[in-house]
Amino acid sequence: MDFGTLLVLAVALSMDAFAVAICKGLAMKKITIGKSLVVGLWFGGFQGLMPFIGYLLGTQFAGLIESI
């Protein structure tokens, strides 16, 4: 995968997370710094965790996928 493709994919995925974060912010009755940090940590944590889990699963199944 070249750099351009990777960049477009990263921007597309970040737009999805940004839209969800905006909707969450709009749904909050009272916005405080603490609540904003908690929401940001949850979203950031999952955005970092999901590719890591995908990498681990991909390395486990690489032998099966390479033959196809």
N, C-alpha and C positions, 0 to 999 in steps of 0.2 A: 504494500500500500504506500503510495507516494505521499509527500507532505501536503499537497493540495487537497487530496481526498480526505486525509486525516483532519485537516483544518475545517473543511466543510462539515464533516461528521461531528466534530466537536462543537461547532457553532450551532448546528441543528439540535443537538442534545441539550446544550445550555439554554436554548430558547424555550424548550419544553419545561425545564426546571424553573426558568425565570417566570413563565406564565403561571405555573402552579404557585410560586412564591407570591406573585402579585395578587392572585385570587385569595390566598390565605391572608395576606395583609389587609385586603379589602373586607374580609369576613370578620376580622377582629374588631370587637366593640371598642376596646381601649388599647392603644398601641404604646408599649413601654419599651425601653432599651432592653430590659431583661427578657421580655417575651420575644423581641426581635432577635436577640442573640440565640435563644433556645431554638427558634424556628430555623435560623440560619445554620446552626450546628447540626440539626436533624437533616436538613436538605443537603448540606455539604457532606455530612457523614455518609449518607446513602449514595450520593453521587460518586463518592470515592470508593465506597465499598462494593458497589455493583460491578464495576469493571474488574476489580480484583477477584471477585468470585467468578466472573466470566473467564478470566485468565486461568484461574486454578482448574475450572471445569474443562476449559479448552485443552490444557496440557494433559489432563487425564484421558481425554478422548482423541487426542491427536493421532494416535496409531490407527484408530478405526476410521477417522475422517480422511487421512492422507491417501488411503487406497482408492477412495472415490474421487 
